[in-house]
Amino acid sequence: MITVLLYILGIVVILIGLAISIGLHEVGHLLPAKLFGVKVTQYMVGFGKTIWSRKKGETEYGVKMLPLGGYISMIGMFPPGKDGNVRDSTTGFLQTLSDEHPTLHRSHAESDTAADTLSPSAEALAQADIPAEAGVPDGRRRFFDQLVQDARDSSAETIGEGEDHRAFYRLPVWKRIIIMLGGPLMNLFLAVLFMSIVVMGFGLPQSSTTIETVNACVVPAGSTATECGPDSAPSPGAEAGLKPGDKLVSLDGTAITSWTQATEIIRVSPGKTLNLVVERKGTEETLKLTPLLTKRYVLDAQNRPVKEADGTYKTEEVGFVGIGPGTETVQGSFGDVFPLIGNNIGAVANTIVHLPQRLYDVAVAAFGGGERDPNGPLSVVGVGRIAGEVVSNHNITDSNKAAFVFNLLGSLNVALFAFNLIPLTPLDGGHVAAALWEGLRRRIAKLFGRPDPGPVDAAKLMPLTMAVAGIFLVMTVLLVFADLVNPVRF
């Protein structure tokens, strides 16, 4: 019973942390929008039917039924159409499709700023509108155009008299960029906060200079053997007389302060006899260690095996002695947080670049029963399951559980930061790109003495917005399904 309750607790803690992260993402948009005078009509966490709301001033603040993101609604996200109507806009795509907007006749044309996701794999979606085809009768207008026109008509009704100067598109380019970057930068701030708690408060596990394992024999890279055979050569470490619990003091005359330092010396010294000083039961002993030239896996910066183009693991011939380190938890400084953040951003960027292949692998695992890649994309269901499994694991100390949860929340905020900077609508990066393009057009026009081209009609990107939104929805469904039927296992 206790295990079940702890499992549920892990899920609840992550959901609350995600809700706070998403809510603060929208605060990152809300505060500069209000500071610059844009009328914000709604601030909502979640989508669908409103559970609770309260209006303060001109803004309605509330919580909705589906915890799939959040949004703020600003008037005039896009410049007027040919009819001169200004459209109200929100930062949440799914809200348009909620049961409060069954036909979209009451919806706002939307555009995403979104943290509006609960995982790197469920990015928040939004909706914009594009001009209707001139001269096309209502009866023959495509459904898509009719939907857009309905949104225009209804949102135009929300613009009060004399409020046009408070429209988002009226702002200078730099102010619009600040508003759109406010959400992702809030997630980056939260990532730094959570990671700082982990690094400076709990500390990070790292390899110590104390030996934990000594291989009895040499096992080739990729071998599945668990025992030494009669013809197996003894490992250099065993031959030298190393024992678990020995602490490395110096190697080849170099004082050893980290396991990585010792590994680097060993790898470049095959066949060379090295003087190794270890501390054993309080006294120092000098041993002779001769690394053996053997094939080992090539490891990346995260100490993971590197794959070749054909999917096999890359190997190289280096010195090997057959010893493994123990681990210790070491508290770091604030400066140690940023390399950790950088590694997380790099990992998310790698996932984004290879997202089609990653999703294909997820689909194969989900429908074919193969093993999931632990470094692949997850839905909020997968994240919750992992948190529940860790928190309910009685073999993990309470401090390590707490550190894991904070680290997970930090990683999720890094993902929200990075994904929202993709320069595609409906993501924040798409609107930033449109604003930058507008600024460039105006600067070029001014340079050559041409008339001001006016604001960029980002609403023309509606086909792209809808396509990206559709992809995200399909991706979310796939990941949730995979996390239910074939979750990542650690």
Secondary structure, 3 states (H helix, E strand, C coil): CHHHHHHHHHHHHHHHHHHHHHHHHHHHHHHHHHHCCCCEEEEEEEEEEEEEEEEECCEEEEEEEEEEEEEEEEECCCCCCCCCCCCEEECCHHHHCCCCCCCCCCCCCCCCCCCCCCCCCCCCCCCCCCCCCCCCCHHHCCHHHHHHHHHHHHHHCCCCCCCHHHCHHHCCHHHHHHHHHHHHHHHHHHHHHHHHHHHHHHCEEEEEEEEEEECCECCCCCCCCCCCCCCCCECHHHHHCCCCCCEEEEECCEECCCHHHHHHHHHCCCCCCEEEEEEECCEEEEEEECCEEEEEECECCCCCECECCCCCECEEEEEECCEEEEEEEECCCHHHHHHHHHHHHHHHHHHHHCHHHHHHHHHHHHHHCCCCCCCCCCCHHHHHHHHHHHHCCCCCCHHHHHHHHHHHHHHHHHHHHHHHCCCCCCCHHHHHHHHHHHHHHHHHHHHCCCCCCCCCCHHHHHHHHHHHHHHHHHHHHHHHHHHHHCCCCC
